[in-house]
Amino acid sequence: MVYPGWYRGRTVHIHLKVHIDRSTVLTTQLYFDEALTDEIFSTVEPYTEHSGRDTRNDTDSIHDPTGTTVTARQGDRVLAAVNAGVDV
């Protein structure tokens, strides 16, 4: 996956939908640690060309810290994971 970008008024995030039995049972968003986002956006092309991000996790009106991914480096890659529980 390519690291997600941003758009005005929102922090960096990915939309996630969980489907069980062909029905959407969870629609949520996944977030990233600000230190990782800052590093990616300041050192990796083409992110360095798109400056001016106006919203961070702590100022995003929708951000929920329970959706923040846990990340680990693997060479030049970053692996991200999150546990999503669905009560059916």
HTML snippet that shows the backbone in 3Dmol.js (N, CA, C, O; Angstrom):
<script src="https://3Dmol.org/build/3Dmol-min.js"></script>
<div id="view" style="width:600px;height:400px;position:relative"></div>
<script>
const pdb = `
ATOM      1  N   MET A   1       0.835  -1.173   0.000  1.00  0.00           N
ATOM      2  CA  MET A   1       0.000   0.000   0.000  1.00  0.00           C
ATOM      3  C   MET A   1       0.883   1.239   0.000  1.00  0.00           C
ATOM      4  O   MET A   1       1.959   1.242   0.597  1.00  0.00           O
ATOM      5  N   VAL A   2       0.442   2.247  -0.644  1.00  0.00           N
ATOM      6  CA  VAL A   2       1.102   3.534  -0.624  1.00  0.00           C
ATOM      7  C   VAL A   2       0.607   4.281   0.603  1.00  0.00           C
ATOM      8  O   VAL A   2      -0.565   4.178   0.966  1.00  0.00           O
ATOM      9  N   TYR A   3       1.494   5.033   1.243  1.00  0.00           N
ATOM     10  CA  TYR A   3       1.081   5.802   2.413  1.00  0.00           C
ATOM     11  C   TYR A   3       0.011   6.794   1.990  1.00  0.00           C
ATOM     12  O   TYR A   3       0.147   7.438   0.950  1.00  0.00           O
ATOM     13  N   PRO A   4      -1.056   6.929   2.781  1.00  0.00           N
ATOM     14  CA  PRO A   4      -2.149   7.811   2.356  1.00  0.00           C
ATOM     15  C   PRO A   4      -1.751   9.279   2.399  1.00  0.00           C
ATOM     16  O   PRO A   4      -0.905   9.686   3.196  1.00  0.00           O
ATOM     17  N   GLY A   5      -2.365  10.054   1.543  1.00  0.00           N
ATOM     18  CA  GLY A   5      -2.166  11.495   1.537  1.00  0.00           C
ATOM     19  C   GLY A   5      -3.164  12.155   2.476  1.00  0.00           C
ATOM     20  O   GLY A   5      -3.684  11.522   3.395  1.00  0.00           O
ATOM     21  N   TRP A   6      -3.420  13.417   2.237  1.00  0.00           N
ATOM     22  CA  TRP A   6      -4.341  14.166   3.086  1.00  0.00           C
ATOM     23  C   TRP A   6      -5.143  15.116   2.212  1.00  0.00           C
ATOM     24  O   TRP A   6      -4.781  15.383   1.066  1.00  0.00           O
ATOM     25  N   TYR A   7      -6.224  15.615   2.761  1.00  0.00           N
ATOM     26  CA  TYR A   7      -6.964  16.683   2.100  1.00  0.00           C
ATOM     27  C   TYR A   7      -7.400  17.682   3.153  1.00  0.00           C
ATOM     28  O   TYR A   7      -7.464  17.351   4.337  1.00  0.00           O
ATOM     29  N   ARG A   8      -7.699  18.893   2.736  1.00  0.00           N
ATOM     30  CA  ARG A   8      -8.005  19.988   3.668  1.00  0.00           C
ATOM     31  C   ARG A   8      -9.099  19.597   4.656  1.00  0.00           C
ATOM     32  O   ARG A   8     -10.131  19.037   4.286  1.00  0.00           O
ATOM     33  N   GLY A   9      -8.838  19.911   5.926  1.00  0.00           N
ATOM     34  CA  GLY A   9      -9.822  19.678   6.967  1.00  0.00           C
ATOM     35  C   GLY A   9      -9.810  18.295   7.580  1.00  0.00           C
ATOM     36  O   GLY A   9     -10.583  18.022   8.498  1.00  0.00           O
ATOM     37  N   ARG A  10      -8.942  17.407   7.089  1.00  0.00           N
ATOM     38  CA  ARG A  10      -8.869  16.039   7.634  1.00  0.00           C
ATOM     39  C   ARG A  10      -7.418  15.642   7.852  1.00  0.00           C
ATOM     40  O   ARG A  10      -6.520  16.040   7.109  1.00  0.00           O
ATOM     41  N   THR A  11      -7.220  14.850   8.888  1.00  0.00           N
ATOM     42  CA  THR A  11      -5.906  14.285   9.129  1.00  0.00           C
ATOM     43  C   THR A  11      -5.684  13.111   8.171  1.00  0.00           C
ATOM     44  O   THR A  11      -6.616  12.686   7.487  1.00  0.00           O
ATOM     45  N   VAL A  12      -4.486  12.598   8.119  1.00  0.00           N
ATOM     46  CA  VAL A  12      -4.174  11.441   7.273  1.00  0.00           C
ATOM     47  C   VAL A  12      -4.961  10.238   7.799  1.00  0.00           C
ATOM     48  O   VAL A  12      -4.924   9.938   8.993  1.00  0.00           O
ATOM     49  N   HIS A  13      -5.675   9.552   6.896  1.00  0.00           N
ATOM     50  CA  HIS A  13      -6.478   8.398   7.305  1.00  0.00           C
ATOM     51  C   HIS A  13      -6.792   7.503   6.107  1.00  0.00           C
ATOM     52  O   HIS A  13      -6.604   7.889   4.953  1.00  0.00           O
ATOM     53  N   ILE A  14      -7.268   6.318   6.409  1.00  0.00           N
ATOM     54  CA  ILE A  14      -7.732   5.355   5.405  1.00  0.00           C
ATOM     55  C   ILE A  14      -9.144   4.951   5.799  1.00  0.00           C
ATOM     56  O   ILE A  14      -9.411   4.712   6.977  1.00  0.00           O
ATOM     57  N   HIS A  15     -10.045   4.871   4.837  1.00  0.00           N
ATOM     58  CA  HIS A  15     -11.402   4.384   5.101  1.00  0.00           C
ATOM     59  C   HIS A  15     -11.384   2.855   5.094  1.00  0.00           C
ATOM     60  O   HIS A  15     -10.713   2.236   4.268  1.00  0.00           O
ATOM     61  N   LEU A  16     -12.122   2.263   6.014  1.00  0.00           N
ATOM     62  CA  LEU A  16     -12.167   0.810   6.153  1.00  0.00           C
ATOM     63  C   LEU A  16     -13.614   0.363   6.291  1.00  0.00           C
ATOM     64  O   LEU A  16     -14.372   0.920   7.086  1.00  0.00           O
ATOM     65  N   LYS A  17     -13.995  -0.648   5.511  1.00  0.00           N
ATOM     66  CA  LYS A  17     -15.312  -1.255   5.645  1.00  0.00           C
ATOM     67  C   LYS A  17     -15.118  -2.746   5.886  1.00  0.00           C
ATOM     68  O   LYS A  17     -14.341  -3.396   5.187  1.00  0.00           O
ATOM     69  N   VAL A  18     -15.818  -3.283   6.869  1.00  0.00           N
ATOM     70  CA  VAL A  18     -15.797  -4.711   7.166  1.00  0.00           C
ATOM     71  C   VAL A  18     -17.136  -5.281   6.725  1.00  0.00           C
ATOM     72  O   VAL A  18     -18.194  -4.765   7.087  1.00  0.00           O
ATOM     73  N   HIS A  19     -17.077  -6.364   5.932  1.00  0.00           N
ATOM     74  CA  HIS A  19     -18.297  -7.003   5.432  1.00  0.00           C
ATOM     75  C   HIS A  19     -18.382  -8.428   5.985  1.00  0.00           C
ATOM     76  O   HIS A  19     -17.402  -9.172   5.965  1.00  0.00           O
ATOM     77  N   ILE A  20     -19.545  -8.788   6.469  1.00  0.00           N
ATOM     78  CA  ILE A  20     -19.825 -10.158   6.898  1.00  0.00           C
ATOM     79  C   ILE A  20     -21.134 -10.567   6.233  1.00  0.00           C
ATOM     80  O   ILE A  20     -22.124  -9.840   6.305  1.00  0.00           O
ATOM     81  N   ASP A  21     -21.139 -11.724   5.589  1.00  0.00           N
ATOM     82  CA  ASP A  21     -22.334 -12.212   4.890  1.00  0.00           C
ATOM     83  C   ASP A  21     -22.884 -11.188   3.911  1.00  0.00           C
ATOM     84  O   ASP A  21     -24.092 -10.961   3.853  1.00  0.00           O
ATOM     85  N   ARG A  22     -21.991 -10.569   3.141  1.00  0.00           N
ATOM     86  CA  ARG A  22     -22.347  -9.598   2.100  1.00  0.00           C
ATOM     87  C   ARG A  22     -23.068  -8.369   2.635  1.00  0.00           C
ATOM     88  O   ARG A  22     -23.805  -7.708   1.904  1.00  0.00           O
ATOM     89  N   SER A  23     -22.860  -8.072   3.883  1.00  0.00           N
ATOM     90  CA  SER A  23     -23.465  -6.898   4.504  1.00  0.00           C
ATOM     91  C   SER A  23     -22.365  -6.100   5.207  1.00  0.00           C
ATOM     92  O   SER A  23     -21.502  -6.675   5.870  1.00  0.00           O
ATOM     93  N   THR A  24     -22.403  -4.780   5.059  1.00  0.00           N
ATOM     94  CA  THR A  24     -21.431  -3.945   5.752  1.00  0.00           C
ATOM     95  C   THR A  24     -21.821  -3.867   7.220  1.00  0.00           C
ATOM     96  O   THR A  24     -22.919  -3.426   7.559  1.00  0.00           O
ATOM     97  N   VAL A  25     -20.916  -4.297   8.084  1.00  0.00           N
ATOM     98  CA  VAL A  25     -21.210  -4.269   9.518  1.00  0.00           C
ATOM     99  C   VAL A  25     -20.367  -3.239  10.263  1.00  0.00           C
ATOM    100  O   VAL A  25     -20.646  -2.927  11.421  1.00  0.00           O
ATOM    101  N   LEU A  26     -19.340  -2.712   9.606  1.00  0.00           N
ATOM    102  CA  LEU A  26     -18.507  -1.705  10.240  1.00  0.00           C
ATOM    103  C   LEU A  26     -17.925  -0.806   9.166  1.00  0.00           C
ATOM    104  O   LEU A  26     -17.333  -1.288   8.200  1.00  0.00           O
ATOM    105  N   THR A  27     -18.090   0.485   9.328  1.00  0.00           N
ATOM    106  CA  THR A  27     -17.431   1.481   8.499  1.00  0.00           C
ATOM    107  C   THR A  27     -16.674   2.393   9.446  1.00  0.00           C
ATOM    108  O   THR A  27     -17.264   2.992  10.346  1.00  0.00           O
ATOM    109  N   THR A  28     -15.367   2.499   9.245  1.00  0.00           N
ATOM    110  CA  THR A  28     -14.546   3.282  10.164  1.00  0.00           C
ATOM    111  C   THR A  28     -13.365   3.882   9.411  1.00  0.00           C
ATOM    112  O   THR A  28     -13.285   3.778   8.187  1.00  0.00           O
ATOM    113  N   GLN A  29     -12.465   4.498  10.131  1.00  0.00           N
ATOM    114  CA  GLN A  29     -11.268   5.081   9.549  1.00  0.00           C
ATOM    115  C   GLN A  29     -10.063   4.685  10.384  1.00  0.00           C
ATOM    116  O   GLN A  29     -10.149   4.577  11.608  1.00  0.00           O
ATOM    117  N   LEU A  30      -8.941   4.469   9.713  1.00  0.00           N
ATOM    118  CA  LEU A  30      -7.692   4.134  10.380  1.00  0.00           C
ATOM    119  C   LEU A  30      -6.765   5.338  10.299  1.00  0.00           C
ATOM    120  O   LEU A  30      -6.725   6.039   9.288  1.00  0.00           O
ATOM    121  N   TYR A  31      -6.021   5.568  11.374  1.00  0.00           N
ATOM    122  CA  TYR A  31      -5.158   6.739  11.483  1.00  0.00           C
ATOM    123  C   TYR A  31      -3.720   6.315  11.724  1.00  0.00           C
ATOM    124  O   TYR A  31      -3.444   5.151  12.014  1.00  0.00           O
ATOM    125  N   PHE A  32      -2.805   7.270  11.602  1.00  0.00           N
ATOM    126  CA  PHE A  32      -1.386   6.998  11.751  1.00  0.00           C
ATOM    127  C   PHE A  32      -0.780   7.952  12.765  1.00  0.00           C
ATOM    128  O   PHE A  32      -1.230   9.088  12.917  1.00  0.00           O
ATOM    129  N   ASP A  33       0.249   7.473  13.458  1.00  0.00           N
ATOM    130  CA  ASP A  33       0.968   8.288  14.424  1.00  0.00           C
ATOM    131  C   ASP A  33       1.546   9.514  13.722  1.00  0.00           C
ATOM    132  O   ASP A  33       2.090   9.408  12.622  1.00  0.00           O
ATOM    133  N   GLU A  34       1.429  10.664  14.354  1.00  0.00           N
ATOM    134  CA  GLU A  34       1.888  11.916  13.742  1.00  0.00           C
ATOM    135  C   GLU A  34       3.387  11.927  13.478  1.00  0.00           C
ATOM    136  O   GLU A  34       3.825  12.510  12.486  1.00  0.00           O
ATOM    137  N   ALA A  35       4.179  11.307  14.328  1.00  0.00           N
ATOM    138  CA  ALA A  35       5.635  11.278  14.102  1.00  0.00           C
ATOM    139  C   ALA A  35       5.948  10.542  12.800  1.00  0.00           C
ATOM    140  O   ALA A  35       6.811  10.977  12.037  1.00  0.00           O
ATOM    141  N   LEU A  36       5.262   9.440  12.541  1.00  0.00           N
ATOM    142  CA  LEU A  36       5.472   8.696  11.295  1.00  0.00           C
ATOM    143  C   LEU A  36       5.016   9.534  10.103  1.00  0.00           C
ATOM    144  O   LEU A  36       5.729   9.628   9.104  1.00  0.00           O
ATOM    145  N   THR A  37       3.842  10.137  10.199  1.00  0.00           N
ATOM    146  CA  THR A  37       3.340  10.970   9.104  1.00  0.00           C
ATOM    147  C   THR A  37       4.295  12.121   8.811  1.00  0.00           C
ATOM    148  O   THR A  37       4.594  12.400   7.650  1.00  0.00           O
ATOM    149  N   ASP A  38       4.774  12.789   9.855  1.00  0.00           N
ATOM    150  CA  ASP A  38       5.718  13.890   9.663  1.00  0.00           C
ATOM    151  C   ASP A  38       6.981  13.411   8.952  1.00  0.00           C
ATOM    152  O   ASP A  38       7.495  14.083   8.058  1.00  0.00           O
ATOM    153  N   GLU A  39       7.474  12.238   9.362  1.00  0.00           N
ATOM    154  CA  GLU A  39       8.685  11.694   8.743  1.00  0.00           C
ATOM    155  C   GLU A  39       8.455  11.383   7.266  1.00  0.00           C
ATOM    156  O   GLU A  39       9.257  11.771   6.417  1.00  0.00           O
ATOM    157  N   ILE A  40       7.375  10.693   6.963  1.00  0.00           N
ATOM    158  CA  ILE A  40       7.073  10.333   5.572  1.00  0.00           C
ATOM    159  C   ILE A  40       6.925  11.593   4.723  1.00  0.00           C
ATOM    160  O   ILE A  40       7.513  11.689   3.646  1.00  0.00           O
ATOM    161  N   PHE A  41       6.147  12.553   5.202  1.00  0.00           N
ATOM    162  CA  PHE A  41       5.860  13.749   4.411  1.00  0.00           C
ATOM    163  C   PHE A  41       7.070  14.665   4.252  1.00  0.00           C
ATOM    164  O   PHE A  41       7.089  15.505   3.352  1.00  0.00           O
ATOM    165  N   SER A  42       8.073  14.518   5.105  1.00  0.00           N
ATOM    166  CA  SER A  42       9.249  15.391   4.981  1.00  0.00           C
ATOM    167  C   SER A  42      10.433  14.717   4.292  1.00  0.00           C
ATOM    168  O   SER A  42      11.414  15.389   3.975  1.00  0.00           O
ATOM    169  N   THR A  43      10.367  13.398   4.049  1.00  0.00           N
ATOM    170  CA  THR A  43      11.532  12.711   3.486  1.00  0.00           C
ATOM    171  C   THR A  43      11.243  11.865   2.251  1.00  0.00           C
ATOM    172  O   THR A  43      12.184  11.472   1.561  1.00  0.00           O
ATOM    173  N   VAL A  44       9.993  11.571   1.946  1.00  0.00           N
ATOM    174  CA  VAL A  44       9.667  10.636   0.865  1.00  0.00           C
ATOM    175  C   VAL A  44       8.945  11.365  -0.273  1.00  0.00           C
ATOM    176  O   VAL A  44       7.937  12.039  -0.058  1.00  0.00           O
ATOM    177  N   GLU A  45       9.484  11.214  -1.488  1.00  0.00           N
ATOM    178  CA  GLU A  45       8.804  11.753  -2.682  1.00  0.00           C
ATOM    179  C   GLU A  45       7.601  10.863  -2.985  1.00  0.00           C
ATOM    180  O   GLU A  45       7.705   9.655  -2.772  1.00  0.00           O
ATOM    181  N   PRO A  46       6.501  11.359  -3.452  1.00  0.00           N
ATOM    182  CA  PRO A  46       6.181  12.727  -3.824  1.00  0.00           C
ATOM    183  C   PRO A  46       5.557  13.536  -2.680  1.00  0.00           C
ATOM    184  O   PRO A  46       5.099  14.658  -2.894  1.00  0.00           O
ATOM    185  N   TYR A  47       5.538  12.975  -1.475  1.00  0.00           N
ATOM    186  CA  TYR A  47       4.888  13.656  -0.343  1.00  0.00           C
ATOM    187  C   TYR A  47       5.566  14.984  -0.011  1.00  0.00           C
ATOM    188  O   TYR A  47       4.910  15.925   0.436  1.00  0.00           O
ATOM    189  N   THR A  48       6.886  15.059  -0.232  1.00  0.00           N
ATOM    190  CA  THR A  48       7.612  16.291   0.077  1.00  0.00           C
ATOM    191  C   THR A  48       7.170  17.449  -0.813  1.00  0.00           C
ATOM    192  O   THR A  48       7.378  18.612  -0.466  1.00  0.00           O
ATOM    193  N   GLU A  49       6.567  17.140  -1.950  1.00  0.00           N
ATOM    194  CA  GLU A  49       6.119  18.182  -2.884  1.00  0.00           C
ATOM    195  C   GLU A  49       4.748  18.754  -2.520  1.00  0.00           C
ATOM    196  O   GLU A  49       4.354  19.791  -3.053  1.00  0.00           O
ATOM    197  N   HIS A  50       4.037  18.110  -1.641  1.00  0.00           N
ATOM    198  CA  HIS A  50       2.664  18.519  -1.315  1.00  0.00           C
ATOM    199  C   HIS A  50       2.614  18.969   0.141  1.00  0.00           C
ATOM    200  O   HIS A  50       2.133  18.244   1.012  1.00  0.00           O
ATOM    201  N   SER A  51       3.110  20.156   0.387  1.00  0.00           N
ATOM    202  CA  SER A  51       3.157  20.665   1.758  1.00  0.00           C
ATOM    203  C   SER A  51       1.862  21.407   2.091  1.00  0.00           C
ATOM    204  O   SER A  51       1.008  21.610   1.229  1.00  0.00           O
ATOM    205  N   GLY A  52       1.736  21.799   3.329  1.00  0.00           N
ATOM    206  CA  GLY A  52       0.588  22.613   3.725  1.00  0.00           C
ATOM    207  C   GLY A  52      -0.517  21.846   4.416  1.00  0.00           C
ATOM    208  O   GLY A  52      -1.644  22.335   4.501  1.00  0.00           O
ATOM    209  N   ARG A  53      -0.226  20.662   4.909  1.00  0.00           N
ATOM    210  CA  ARG A  53      -1.249  19.891   5.629  1.00  0.00           C
ATOM    211  C   ARG A  53      -1.807  20.749   6.754  1.00  0.00           C
ATOM    212  O   ARG A  53      -1.045  21.270   7.569  1.00  0.00           O
ATOM    213  N   ASP A  54      -3.115  20.903   6.810  1.00  0.00           N
ATOM    214  CA  ASP A  54      -3.718  21.836   7.762  1.00  0.00           C
ATOM    215  C   ASP A  54      -4.386  21.171   8.965  1.00  0.00           C
ATOM    216  O   ASP A  54      -4.827  21.865   9.881  1.00  0.00           O
ATOM    217  N   THR A  55      -4.467  19.847   8.979  1.00  0.00           N
ATOM    218  CA  THR A  55      -5.157  19.163  10.069  1.00  0.00           C
ATOM    219  C   THR A  55      -4.327  17.986  10.554  1.00  0.00           C
ATOM    220  O   THR A  55      -3.850  17.172   9.763  1.00  0.00           O
ATOM    221  N   ARG A  56      -4.165  17.913  11.856  1.00  0.00           N
ATOM    222  CA  ARG A  56      -3.436  16.816  12.486  1.00  0.00           C
ATOM    223  C   ARG A  56      -4.434  16.001  13.307  1.00  0.00           C
ATOM    224  O   ARG A  56      -5.585  16.403  13.470  1.00  0.00           O
ATOM    225  N   ASN A  57      -3.992  14.866  13.818  1.00  0.00           N
ATOM    226  CA  ASN A  57      -4.899  14.004  14.585  1.00  0.00           C
ATOM    227  C   ASN A  57      -5.627  14.773  15.686  1.00  0.00           C
ATOM    228  O   ASN A  57      -6.839  14.632  15.850  1.00  0.00           O
ATOM    229  N   ASP A  58      -4.892  15.579  16.433  1.00  0.00           N
ATOM    230  CA  ASP A  58      -5.499  16.242  17.595  1.00  0.00           C
ATOM    231  C   ASP A  58      -6.427  17.402  17.225  1.00  0.00           C
ATOM    232  O   ASP A  58      -7.116  17.934  18.096  1.00  0.00           O
ATOM    233  N   THR A  59      -6.458  17.802  15.953  1.00  0.00           N
ATOM    234  CA  THR A  59      -7.368  18.870  15.543  1.00  0.00           C
ATOM    235  C   THR A  59      -8.430  18.390  14.549  1.00  0.00           C
ATOM    236  O   THR A  59      -9.234  19.189  14.070  1.00  0.00           O
ATOM    237  N   ASP A  60      -8.437  17.113  14.243  1.00  0.00           N
ATOM    238  CA  ASP A  60      -9.431  16.536  13.331  1.00  0.00           C
ATOM    239  C   ASP A  60     -10.702  16.235  14.119  1.00  0.00           C
ATOM    240  O   ASP A  60     -10.646  15.553  15.142  1.00  0.00           O
ATOM    241  N   SER A  61     -11.836  16.730  13.657  1.00  0.00           N
ATOM    242  CA  SER A  61     -13.089  16.576  14.401  1.00  0.00           C
ATOM    243  C   SER A  61     -13.629  15.151  14.387  1.00  0.00           C
ATOM    244  O   SER A  61     -14.502  14.822  15.191  1.00  0.00           O
ATOM    245  N   ILE A  62     -13.134  14.298  13.495  1.00  0.00           N
ATOM    246  CA  ILE A  62     -13.625  12.914  13.397  1.00  0.00           C
ATOM    247  C   ILE A  62     -12.642  11.919  14.000  1.00  0.00           C
ATOM    248  O   ILE A  62     -13.030  10.802  14.342  1.00  0.00           O
ATOM    249  N   HIS A  63     -11.392  12.301  14.133  1.00  0.00           N
ATOM    250  CA  HIS A  63     -10.340  11.389  14.611  1.00  0.00           C
ATOM    251  C   HIS A  63     -10.751  10.691  15.901  1.00  0.00           C
ATOM    252  O   HIS A  63     -11.267  11.314  16.829  1.00  0.00           O
ATOM    253  N   ASP A  64     -10.510   9.387  15.937  1.00  0.00           N
ATOM    254  CA  ASP A  64     -10.730   8.581  17.145  1.00  0.00           C
ATOM    255  C   ASP A  64      -9.434   7.815  17.390  1.00  0.00           C
ATOM    256  O   ASP A  64      -9.039   6.990  16.567  1.00  0.00           O
ATOM    257  N   PRO A  65      -8.774   8.081  18.510  1.00  0.00           N
ATOM    258  CA  PRO A  65      -7.471   7.439  18.748  1.00  0.00           C
ATOM    259  C   PRO A  65      -7.520   5.918  18.786  1.00  0.00           C
ATOM    260  O   PRO A  65      -6.481   5.281  18.616  1.00  0.00           O
ATOM    261  N   THR A  66      -8.678   5.313  19.002  1.00  0.00           N
ATOM    262  CA  THR A  66      -8.749   3.850  18.997  1.00  0.00           C
ATOM    263  C   THR A  66      -8.522   3.280  17.601  1.00  0.00           C
ATOM    264  O   THR A  66      -8.281   2.082  17.458  1.00  0.00           O
ATOM    265  N   GLY A  67      -8.593   4.117  16.577  1.00  0.00           N
ATOM    266  CA  GLY A  67      -8.336   3.671  15.209  1.00  0.00           C
ATOM    267  C   GLY A  67      -6.918   3.928  14.750  1.00  0.00           C
ATOM    268  O   GLY A  67      -6.621   3.787  13.564  1.00  0.00           O
ATOM    269  N   THR A  68      -6.027   4.306  15.669  1.00  0.00           N
ATOM    270  CA  THR A  68      -4.637   4.568  15.297  1.00  0.00           C
ATOM    271  C   THR A  68      -3.892   3.255  15.125  1.00  0.00           C
ATOM    272  O   THR A  68      -3.916   2.393  16.004  1.00  0.00           O
ATOM    273  N   THR A  69      -3.238   3.113  13.997  1.00  0.00           N
ATOM    274  CA  THR A  69      -2.526   1.877  13.701  1.00  0.00           C
ATOM    275  C   THR A  69      -1.253   1.759  14.533  1.00  0.00           C
ATOM    276  O   THR A  69      -0.681   2.758  14.970  1.00  0.00           O
ATOM    277  N   VAL A  70      -0.831   0.535  14.738  1.00  0.00           N
ATOM    278  CA  VAL A  70       0.474   0.238  15.327  1.00  0.00           C
ATOM    279  C   VAL A  70       1.395  -0.035  14.151  1.00  0.00           C
ATOM    280  O   VAL A  70       1.048  -0.810  13.260  1.00  0.00           O
ATOM    281  N   THR A  71       2.556   0.586  14.138  1.00  0.00           N
ATOM    282  CA  THR A  71       3.443   0.442  12.986  1.00  0.00           C
ATOM    283  C   THR A  71       4.781  -0.143  13.389  1.00  0.00           C
ATOM    284  O   THR A  71       5.222  -0.018  14.531  1.00  0.00           O
ATOM    285  N   ALA A  72       5.419  -0.789  12.412  1.00  0.00           N
ATOM    286  CA  ALA A  72       6.761  -1.348  12.596  1.00  0.00           C
ATOM    287  C   ALA A  72       7.503  -1.243  11.273  1.00  0.00           C
ATOM    288  O   ALA A  72       6.916  -1.419  10.205  1.00  0.00           O
ATOM    289  N   ARG A  73       8.782  -0.960  11.350  1.00  0.00           N
ATOM    290  CA  ARG A  73       9.612  -0.866  10.152  1.00  0.00           C
ATOM    291  C   ARG A  73      10.090  -2.253   9.745  1.00  0.00           C
ATOM    292  O   ARG A  73      10.403  -3.103  10.579  1.00  0.00           O
ATOM    293  N   GLN A  74      10.132  -2.448   8.433  1.00  0.00           N
ATOM    294  CA  GLN A  74      10.692  -3.672   7.865  1.00  0.00           C
ATOM    295  C   GLN A  74      11.503  -3.242   6.650  1.00  0.00           C
ATOM    296  O   GLN A  74      10.977  -3.149   5.541  1.00  0.00           O
ATOM    297  N   GLY A  75      12.775  -2.984   6.867  1.00  0.00           N
ATOM    298  CA  GLY A  75      13.618  -2.437   5.805  1.00  0.00           C
ATOM    299  C   GLY A  75      13.159  -1.036   5.461  1.00  0.00           C
ATOM    300  O   GLY A  75      13.064  -0.171   6.331  1.00  0.00           O
ATOM    301  N   ASP A  76      12.871  -0.813   4.172  1.00  0.00           N
ATOM    302  CA  ASP A  76      12.391   0.497   3.758  1.00  0.00           C
ATOM    303  C   ASP A  76      10.862   0.578   3.749  1.00  0.00           C
ATOM    304  O   ASP A  76      10.286   1.516   3.199  1.00  0.00           O
ATOM    305  N   ARG A  77      10.224  -0.401   4.354  1.00  0.00           N
ATOM    306  CA  ARG A  77       8.763  -0.437   4.421  1.00  0.00           C
ATOM    307  C   ARG A  77       8.283  -0.185   5.843  1.00  0.00           C
ATOM    308  O   ARG A  77       9.016  -0.379   6.813  1.00  0.00           O
ATOM    309  N   VAL A  78       7.042   0.247   5.940  1.00  0.00           N
ATOM    310  CA  VAL A  78       6.392   0.397   7.237  1.00  0.00           C
ATOM    311  C   VAL A  78       5.165  -0.497   7.229  1.00  0.00           C
ATOM    312  O   VAL A  78       4.295  -0.356   6.370  1.00  0.00           O
ATOM    313  N   LEU A  79       5.093  -1.411   8.179  1.00  0.00           N
ATOM    314  CA  LEU A  79       3.918  -2.269   8.319  1.00  0.00           C
ATOM    315  C   LEU A  79       2.977  -1.633   9.328  1.00  0.00           C
ATOM    316  O   LEU A  79       3.424  -1.152  10.369  1.00  0.00           O
ATOM    317  N   ALA A  80       1.695  -1.622   9.043  1.00  0.00           N
ATOM    318  CA  ALA A  80       0.703  -1.045   9.936  1.00  0.00           C
ATOM    319  C   ALA A  80      -0.370  -2.088  10.234  1.00  0.00           C
ATOM    320  O   ALA A  80      -0.767  -2.859   9.361  1.00  0.00           O
ATOM    321  N   ALA A  81      -0.833  -2.098  11.493  1.00  0.00           N
ATOM    322  CA  ALA A  81      -1.863  -3.058  11.890  1.00  0.00           C
ATOM    323  C   ALA A  81      -2.803  -2.404  12.903  1.00  0.00           C
ATOM    324  O   ALA A  81      -2.428  -1.482  13.627  1.00  0.00           O
ATOM    325  N   VAL A  82      -4.023  -2.907  12.930  1.00  0.00           N
ATOM    326  CA  VAL A  82      -5.005  -2.465  13.915  1.00  0.00           C
ATOM    327  C   VAL A  82      -5.958  -3.643  14.141  1.00  0.00           C
ATOM    328  O   VAL A  82      -6.249  -4.397  13.214  1.00  0.00           O
ATOM    329  N   ASN A  83      -6.429  -3.792  15.349  1.00  0.00           N
ATOM    330  CA  ASN A  83      -7.445  -4.800  15.644  1.00  0.00           C
ATOM    331  C   ASN A  83      -8.811  -4.150  15.535  1.00  0.00           C
ATOM    332  O   ASN A  83      -9.049  -3.098  16.129  1.00  0.00           O
ATOM    333  N   ALA A  84      -9.708  -4.766  14.782  1.00  0.00           N
ATOM    334  CA  ALA A  84     -11.075  -4.257  14.665  1.00  0.00           C
ATOM    335  C   ALA A  84     -12.026  -5.353  15.126  1.00  0.00           C
ATOM    336  O   ALA A  84     -12.084  -6.430  14.534  1.00  0.00           O
ATOM    337  N   GLY A  85     -12.759  -5.069  16.174  1.00  0.00           N
ATOM    338  CA  GLY A  85     -13.707  -6.044  16.698  1.00  0.00           C
ATOM    339  C   GLY A  85     -15.110  -5.750  16.203  1.00  0.00           C
ATOM    340  O   GLY A  85     -15.548  -4.599  16.205  1.00  0.00           O
ATOM    341  N   VAL A  86     -15.817  -6.793  15.778  1.00  0.00           N
ATOM    342  CA  VAL A  86     -17.191  -6.634  15.310  1.00  0.00           C
ATOM    343  C   VAL A  86     -18.058  -7.615  16.074  1.00  0.00           C
ATOM    344  O   VAL A  86     -17.817  -8.821  16.039  1.00  0.00           O
ATOM    345  N   ASP A  87     -19.065  -7.102  16.764  1.00  0.00           N
ATOM    346  CA  ASP A  87     -20.003  -7.951  17.491  1.00  0.00           C
ATOM    347  C   ASP A  87     -21.193  -8.226  16.607  1.00  0.00           C
ATOM    348  O   ASP A  87     -22.002  -7.334  16.351  1.00  0.00           O
ATOM    349  N   VAL A  88     -21.310  -9.473  16.130  1.00  0.00           N
ATOM    350  CA  VAL A  88     -22.416  -9.835  15.235  1.00  0.00           C
ATOM    351  C   VAL A  88     -23.498 -10.551  15.993  1.00  0.00           C
ATOM    352  O   VAL A  88     -24.512 -10.935  15.409  1.00  0.00           O
TER     353      VAL A  88
END
`;
const viewer = $3Dmol.createViewer("view");
viewer.addModel(pdb, "pdb");
viewer.setStyle({}, {cartoon: {color: "spectrum"}});
viewer.zoomTo();
viewer.render();
</script>
